[in-house]
């Protein structure tokens, strides 16, 4: 159990997930938090990471740092997504072991599962089939992180656990016009179409793929719960256990933003994986379940978008 006075390092605290974890911990009275911006500490630099851990000696680590993006970003920057993520997770996991971290949580991604795996996605489906080609490098990096945690546990007895979140959205999301994930990308697209009095919004793909979405603050609460309660080698899914089609998602965002035009689907653009629904029965059996409904979460996300227009307009990958 994490004590209030123990040192907790949040790697990636400036991102959507990391900042949500930070808010969650602070709301529960955890104030001995260690954070570093990417300018202060390049997590790809092994020597710098080693020096940081030797100096700070954190008791607990939330490894939420990663290079992330949507379909186009994943497919365009394939080398960067593989190389950068391998370096980040390898450096932190190794230094955490070297410096006797009591417990580390590695956050992966639902894209680790095979493209055509049975639905919903059970934890044991890992490495049972081919990955979705457009985000294969990122998925391979995340799988490597899982295996690193398993290996350090097997060889050294390190209490390193892996959690696999579903698609996330929420406060501090990336709204880049081409490199964002689908939900924040649609929020920006519908908002700008409303401002410009456009007659239509184009949505990539057929609209038929189904996706599951979780509010980032719910994920943060699940991470806190699992850091306290879960100590097993096997990875564990974090999600809502509910999904909807991209067409249905677009309609919800359209209604939230108040766009009056039409939705048009560009079928020349890739759909990605047909469906990605997480099996969260293991998480539910431990006694945790999400609280934020998708419609309410999208309203909160849109309000965050409106309150951060300067950051949104300047956002880059």
Secondary structure by P-SEA (a helix, b strand, c coil): cccccbbbbbcccccaaaaaaaaaaaaacccbbbbbcccccccccaaaaaaaaaaaccccccccccccccaaaaaaaaaaaaaaaaaaaaaaaaaaaaacccbbbbbbccccccccccccccccccccccccccaaaaaaaaaaaaaaaaaaaaacccbbbbbbbcccccccccccccccccaaaaaaaaaaaaaacccccccccccccccccccaaaaaaaaaaaaacccccbbbbbcccccccaaaaaaaaaaaacccbbbbbcccccccccbbbbbaaaaaaacccccccaaaaaaaaaaaaaacaaaaaaccc
